[in-house]
Amino acid sequence: MITDTAVYTDFQGLRQLEAGAKEHTPEATREAARQFEALFVQMMLKSMRDASAVLAEERDTTYEEMFDRQIALELSREKGIGIADLMMRQLGAGDDSPDPATIDQAKLHNRIATRSEPTAMSAVNAPTDGVGRDDFRPNSPEQFLEKIWPLAERAANDLGIDPRVVAAQAALETGWGQHQIRDANGVSGNNLFGIKADRRWDGEQVKVPTLEYESGVPKRTNALFRAYQNLQEGFDDYVNFLRSNPRYGDALKVGRNAIDFAVSLQRAGYATDPSYADKITGIMQSSRFSRVLDGLKLGGLMPTL
């Protein structure tokens, strides 16, 4: 039997687990199933963290991994999420285990979500068909930036601002394309700037959970967002949205000063996040952002700034 202090990432714990499994006892089988479930939960937590790392920069994740391991073990020590019971049933060691169809996936997500850091945008959406919409699915921050750069450059030229701040804002709003506003079928709404569907919008809408700030305090709520047929429509509406709202007049007067533009957007109330401008600036100044733009320059896909 493996003690609570031994985990699957510890070699001693693995040896104990292997020795117990050779005994073919119900206790050893249960422990193996529990450890497998803990491993699965930790992998899910890591995936959630990676997807919500807005800057996608190299960082020390030692303490995050230690925290995730602890959470995974605590979950598996309790009733778990059903995987260990399913394995016991498949191995014939637990006749009273639940059927695969009875495993509550929503409970799994909720139990993990309550123990992990909130993300800026959830990918859970209200029903909509998404017929005819392009489905933007970048595989990496590099692919995201390479795809949107021509659109960001065109929008920036129309607004008279720096294209880098447009691309950085899109990266922030979508987590480099990994947290896009998507419908129930998983199709992208092609809304990379988090523009909500208010009374002035008569086009397609997608309802998603989002994170808003009230007096600096984060709060989860549901909101309707605009949806577009493709990325080009989304960028064109971003330009029209800023131009048609007097509140953003000062932001459009700063010219190509990217940092001043980001600060002006925040002051005008574009987003409720009190660190909105700092986050946009952080993306623009990140090494990954610079590397991609340098590559585009070398490839002749963008002019030298």
Contacts in CASP RR format, 6 or more apart in sequence:
PFRMAT RR
TARGET T0000
AUTHOR 0000-0000-0000
METHOD contacts of the structure
MODEL  1
MITDTAVYTDFQGLRQLEAGAKEHTPEATREAARQFEALFVQMMLKSMRD
ASAVLAEERDTTYEEMFDRQIALELSREKGIGIADLMMRQLGAGDDSPDP
ATIDQAKLHNRIATRSEPTAMSAVNAPTDGVGRDDFRPNSPEQFLEKIWP
LAERAANDLGIDPRVVAAQAALETGWGQHQIRDANGVSGNNLFGIKADRR
WDGEQVKVPTLEYESGVPKRTNALFRAYQNLQEGFDDYVNFLRSNPRYGD
ALKVGRNAIDFAVSLQRAGYATDPSYADKITGIMQSSRFSRVLDGLKLGG
LMPTL
1 16 0 8 1.000
1 20 0 8 1.000
1 27 0 8 1.000
1 28 0 8 1.000
1 31 0 8 1.000
2 13 0 8 1.000
2 16 0 8 1.000
2 17 0 8 1.000
2 31 0 8 1.000
2 35 0 8 1.000
3 16 0 8 1.000
4 73 0 8 1.000
4 77 0 8 1.000
6 12 0 8 1.000
6 13 0 8 1.000
6 16 0 8 1.000
7 13 0 8 1.000
7 35 0 8 1.000
7 38 0 8 1.000
7 69 0 8 1.000
7 73 0 8 1.000
8 14 0 8 1.000
8 17 0 8 1.000
8 35 0 8 1.000
8 38 0 8 1.000
8 39 0 8 1.000
9 69 0 8 1.000
17 31 0 8 1.000
17 32 0 8 1.000
17 35 0 8 1.000
20 28 0 8 1.000
20 31 0 8 1.000
20 32 0 8 1.000
21 28 0 8 1.000
21 29 0 8 1.000
21 32 0 8 1.000
22 28 0 8 1.000
26 93 0 8 1.000
26 94 0 8 1.000
29 88 0 8 1.000
29 91 0 8 1.000
29 93 0 8 1.000
30 84 0 8 1.000
30 88 0 8 1.000
30 93 0 8 1.000
32 87 0 8 1.000
33 83 0 8 1.000
33 84 0 8 1.000
33 85 0 8 1.000
33 87 0 8 1.000
33 88 0 8 1.000
33 91 0 8 1.000
34 76 0 8 1.000
34 77 0 8 1.000
34 84 0 8 1.000
35 76 0 8 1.000
36 83 0 8 1.000
36 84 0 8 1.000
36 87 0 8 1.000
37 75 0 8 1.000
37 76 0 8 1.000
37 80 0 8 1.000
37 81 0 8 1.000
37 82 0 8 1.000
37 83 0 8 1.000
37 84 0 8 1.000
37 87 0 8 1.000
38 69 0 8 1.000
38 72 0 8 1.000
38 73 0 8 1.000
38 75 0 8 1.000
38 76 0 8 1.000
39 72 0 8 1.000
40 83 0 8 1.000
41 71 0 8 1.000
41 72 0 8 1.000
41 75 0 8 1.000
41 76 0 8 1.000
41 81 0 8 1.000
41 112 0 8 1.000
42 68 0 8 1.000
42 69 0 8 1.000
42 71 0 8 1.000
42 72 0 8 1.000
44 112 0 8 1.000
45 68 0 8 1.000
45 71 0 8 1.000
45 72 0 8 1.000
45 112 0 8 1.000
45 116 0 8 1.000
46 65 0 8 1.000
46 68 0 8 1.000
48 112 0 8 1.000
48 116 0 8 1.000
48 119 0 8 1.000
49 61 0 8 1.000
49 64 0 8 1.000
49 68 0 8 1.000
49 116 0 8 1.000
49 117 0 8 1.000
51 119 0 8 1.000
51 175 0 8 1.000
51 178 0 8 1.000
51 179 0 8 1.000
52 117 0 8 1.000
52 119 0 8 1.000
52 120 0 8 1.000
52 175 0 8 1.000
52 178 0 8 1.000
52 179 0 8 1.000
53 59 0 8 1.000
54 120 0 8 1.000
54 171 0 8 1.000
54 172 0 8 1.000
54 175 0 8 1.000
54 176 0 8 1.000
54 279 0 8 1.000
54 283 0 8 1.000
55 282 0 8 1.000
55 283 0 8 1.000
55 286 0 8 1.000
55 288 0 8 1.000
56 141 0 8 1.000
56 175 0 8 1.000
56 176 0 8 1.000
56 288 0 8 1.000
57 286 0 8 1.000
57 287 0 8 1.000
57 288 0 8 1.000
71 112 0 8 1.000
71 115 0 8 1.000
71 116 0 8 1.000
75 81 0 8 1.000
75 111 0 8 1.000
75 112 0 8 1.000
75 115 0 8 1.000
76 84 0 8 1.000
81 103 0 8 1.000
81 104 0 8 1.000
81 107 0 8 1.000
81 108 0 8 1.000
81 111 0 8 1.000
82 97 0 8 1.000
82 98 0 8 1.000
82 103 0 8 1.000
83 103 0 8 1.000
85 94 0 8 1.000
85 97 0 8 1.000
85 98 0 8 1.000
86 97 0 8 1.000
86 98 0 8 1.000
86 100 0 8 1.000
86 103 0 8 1.000
88 94 0 8 1.000
88 97 0 8 1.000
89 95 0 8 1.000
89 97 0 8 1.000
89 98 0 8 1.000
89 99 0 8 1.000
118 211 0 8 1.000
118 218 0 8 1.000
118 220 0 8 1.000
119 179 0 8 1.000
119 211 0 8 1.000
120 172 0 8 1.000
120 173 0 8 1.000
120 175 0 8 1.000
120 179 0 8 1.000
120 211 0 8 1.000
120 273 0 8 1.000
121 173 0 8 1.000
121 174 0 8 1.000
121 175 0 8 1.000
121 179 0 8 1.000
121 180 0 8 1.000
121 181 0 8 1.000
121 208 0 8 1.000
121 210 0 8 1.000
121 211 0 8 1.000
122 179 0 8 1.000
122 208 0 8 1.000
122 209 0 8 1.000
122 210 0 8 1.000
123 179 0 8 1.000
123 180 0 8 1.000
123 182 0 8 1.000
123 186 0 8 1.000
123 208 0 8 1.000
124 208 0 8 1.000
124 209 0 8 1.000
125 181 0 8 1.000
125 182 0 8 1.000
125 183 0 8 1.000
125 184 0 8 1.000
125 186 0 8 1.000
125 206 0 8 1.000
125 207 0 8 1.000
125 208 0 8 1.000
126 183 0 8 1.000
126 184 0 8 1.000
126 206 0 8 1.000
126 207 0 8 1.000
126 208 0 8 1.000
126 222 0 8 1.000
127 183 0 8 1.000
127 184 0 8 1.000
128 183 0 8 1.000
128 184 0 8 1.000
128 185 0 8 1.000
128 204 0 8 1.000
128 205 0 8 1.000
128 206 0 8 1.000
128 227 0 8 1.000
129 183 0 8 1.000
129 185 0 8 1.000
130 183 0 8 1.000
130 185 0 8 1.000
130 187 0 8 1.000
130 189 0 8 1.000
130 204 0 8 1.000
130 227 0 8 1.000
132 229 0 8 1.000
133 187 0 8 1.000
133 188 0 8 1.000
133 189 0 8 1.000
133 190 0 8 1.000
133 204 0 8 1.000
133 227 0 8 1.000
133 228 0 8 1.000
133 229 0 8 1.000
133 230 0 8 1.000
134 188 0 8 1.000
134 190 0 8 1.000
134 229 0 8 1.000
134 230 0 8 1.000
134 231 0 8 1.000
135 186 0 8 1.000
135 187 0 8 1.000
135 188 0 8 1.000
136 147 0 8 1.000
136 177 0 8 1.000
136 180 0 8 1.000
136 188 0 8 1.000
136 190 0 8 1.000
136 231 0 8 1.000
137 188 0 8 1.000
138 144 0 8 1.000
138 147 0 8 1.000
138 176 0 8 1.000
138 177 0 8 1.000
138 178 0 8 1.000
140 176 0 8 1.000
141 171 0 8 1.000
141 176 0 8 1.000
141 288 0 8 1.000
141 292 0 8 1.000
142 288 0 8 1.000
142 291 0 8 1.000
142 292 0 8 1.000
144 171 0 8 1.000
144 174 0 8 1.000
144 176 0 8 1.000
144 177 0 8 1.000
145 167 0 8 1.000
145 171 0 8 1.000
145 176 0 8 1.000
145 289 0 8 1.000
145 292 0 8 1.000
145 293 0 8 1.000
146 292 0 8 1.000
146 296 0 8 1.000
146 301 0 8 1.000
147 231 0 8 1.000
148 167 0 8 1.000
148 170 0 8 1.000
148 192 0 8 1.000
148 231 0 8 1.000
148 235 0 8 1.000
149 163 0 8 1.000
149 167 0 8 1.000
149 293 0 8 1.000
149 296 0 8 1.000
149 301 0 8 1.000
149 302 0 8 1.000
150 301 0 8 1.000
151 231 0 8 1.000
151 232 0 8 1.000
151 235 0 8 1.000
152 163 0 8 1.000
152 164 0 8 1.000
152 166 0 8 1.000
152 167 0 8 1.000
152 170 0 8 1.000
152 235 0 8 1.000
153 163 0 8 1.000
153 166 0 8 1.000
153 302 0 8 1.000
154 235 0 8 1.000
155 163 0 8 1.000
155 166 0 8 1.000
155 235 0 8 1.000
155 236 0 8 1.000
155 238 0 8 1.000
155 239 0 8 1.000
156 162 0 8 1.000
156 163 0 8 1.000
156 165 0 8 1.000
156 166 0 8 1.000
157 163 0 8 1.000
158 239 0 8 1.000
159 166 0 8 1.000
159 239 0 8 1.000
159 242 0 8 1.000
159 243 0 8 1.000
159 252 0 8 1.000
160 252 0 8 1.000
160 255 0 8 1.000
160 256 0 8 1.000
161 252 0 8 1.000
161 254 0 8 1.000
161 255 0 8 1.000
161 256 0 8 1.000
161 258 0 8 1.000
161 261 0 8 1.000
162 255 0 8 1.000
162 256 0 8 1.000
162 257 0 8 1.000
162 258 0 8 1.000
162 261 0 8 1.000
162 305 0 8 1.000
164 258 0 8 1.000
164 284 0 8 1.000
164 289 0 8 1.000
164 293 0 8 1.000
164 305 0 8 1.000
165 258 0 8 1.000
165 259 0 8 1.000
165 261 0 8 1.000
165 262 0 8 1.000
165 280 0 8 1.000
165 284 0 8 1.000
166 238 0 8 1.000
167 289 0 8 1.000
168 258 0 8 1.000
168 262 0 8 1.000
168 280 0 8 1.000
168 281 0 8 1.000
168 282 0 8 1.000
168 283 0 8 1.000
168 284 0 8 1.000
168 289 0 8 1.000
169 193 0 8 1.000
169 262 0 8 1.000
169 265 0 8 1.000
169 280 0 8 1.000
170 192 0 8 1.000
170 193 0 8 1.000
171 177 0 8 1.000
171 283 0 8 1.000
171 289 0 8 1.000
172 276 0 8 1.000
172 279 0 8 1.000
172 280 0 8 1.000
172 283 0 8 1.000
173 192 0 8 1.000
173 193 0 8 1.000
173 194 0 8 1.000
174 180 0 8 1.000
174 192 0 8 1.000
177 192 0 8 1.000
180 188 0 8 1.000
180 189 0 8 1.000
180 191 0 8 1.000
180 192 0 8 1.000
181 188 0 8 1.000
181 189 0 8 1.000
181 191 0 8 1.000
181 194 0 8 1.000
181 206 0 8 1.000
181 208 0 8 1.000
181 225 0 8 1.000
181 227 0 8 1.000
182 188 0 8 1.000
182 189 0 8 1.000
182 206 0 8 1.000
182 208 0 8 1.000
183 189 0 8 1.000
183 206 0 8 1.000
183 227 0 8 1.000
189 204 0 8 1.000
189 206 0 8 1.000
189 225 0 8 1.000
189 227 0 8 1.000
189 228 0 8 1.000
190 227 0 8 1.000
190 228 0 8 1.000
190 229 0 8 1.000
190 230 0 8 1.000
190 231 0 8 1.000
190 233 0 8 1.000
190 234 0 8 1.000
191 206 0 8 1.000
191 225 0 8 1.000
191 226 0 8 1.000
191 227 0 8 1.000
191 228 0 8 1.000
191 234 0 8 1.000
192 231 0 8 1.000
192 234 0 8 1.000
192 235 0 8 1.000
192 238 0 8 1.000
193 234 0 8 1.000
193 238 0 8 1.000
193 241 0 8 1.000
194 225 0 8 1.000
194 226 0 8 1.000
195 225 0 8 1.000
195 226 0 8 1.000
195 237 0 8 1.000
195 238 0 8 1.000
195 241 0 8 1.000
196 223 0 8 1.000
196 224 0 8 1.000
196 225 0 8 1.000
196 226 0 8 1.000
197 203 0 8 1.000
197 205 0 8 1.000
197 224 0 8 1.000
197 225 0 8 1.000
197 226 0 8 1.000
201 226 0 8 1.000
203 226 0 8 1.000
203 227 0 8 1.000
204 226 0 8 1.000
204 227 0 8 1.000
204 228 0 8 1.000
205 224 0 8 1.000
205 225 0 8 1.000
205 226 0 8 1.000
205 227 0 8 1.000
206 224 0 8 1.000
206 225 0 8 1.000
206 226 0 8 1.000
206 227 0 8 1.000
207 222 0 8 1.000
207 223 0 8 1.000
207 224 0 8 1.000
207 225 0 8 1.000
208 222 0 8 1.000
208 223 0 8 1.000
208 225 0 8 1.000
209 220 0 8 1.000
209 221 0 8 1.000
209 222 0 8 1.000
210 220 0 8 1.000
210 221 0 8 1.000
210 222 0 8 1.000
210 223 0 8 1.000
211 218 0 8 1.000
211 219 0 8 1.000
211 220 0 8 1.000
212 218 0 8 1.000
212 219 0 8 1.000
212 220 0 8 1.000
212 221 0 8 1.000
212 223 0 8 1.000
212 272 0 8 1.000
213 219 0 8 1.000
213 272 0 8 1.000
213 273 0 8 1.000
213 274 0 8 1.000
214 272 0 8 1.000
216 272 0 8 1.000
216 274 0 8 1.000
226 234 0 8 1.000
226 237 0 8 1.000
228 234 0 8 1.000
228 237 0 8 1.000
242 248 0 8 1.000
242 249 0 8 1.000
242 251 0 8 1.000
242 252 0 8 1.000
243 252 0 8 1.000
247 268 0 8 1.000
247 269 0 8 1.000
248 264 0 8 1.000
248 265 0 8 1.000
248 268 0 8 1.000
248 270 0 8 1.000
249 268 0 8 1.000
250 264 0 8 1.000
250 267 0 8 1.000
250 268 0 8 1.000
251 261 0 8 1.000
251 264 0 8 1.000
251 265 0 8 1.000
251 268 0 8 1.000
254 260 0 8 1.000
254 261 0 8 1.000
254 264 0 8 1.000
255 261 0 8 1.000
258 281 0 8 1.000
258 284 0 8 1.000
259 277 0 8 1.000
259 281 0 8 1.000
259 284 0 8 1.000
262 276 0 8 1.000
262 277 0 8 1.000
262 280 0 8 1.000
262 281 0 8 1.000
263 277 0 8 1.000
265 271 0 8 1.000
265 276 0 8 1.000
265 277 0 8 1.000
265 280 0 8 1.000
266 273 0 8 1.000
266 274 0 8 1.000
266 276 0 8 1.000
266 277 0 8 1.000
270 276 0 8 1.000
273 279 0 8 1.000
283 289 0 8 1.000
293 302 0 8 1.000
296 302 0 8 1.000
297 303 0 8 1.000
297 304 0 8 1.000
END
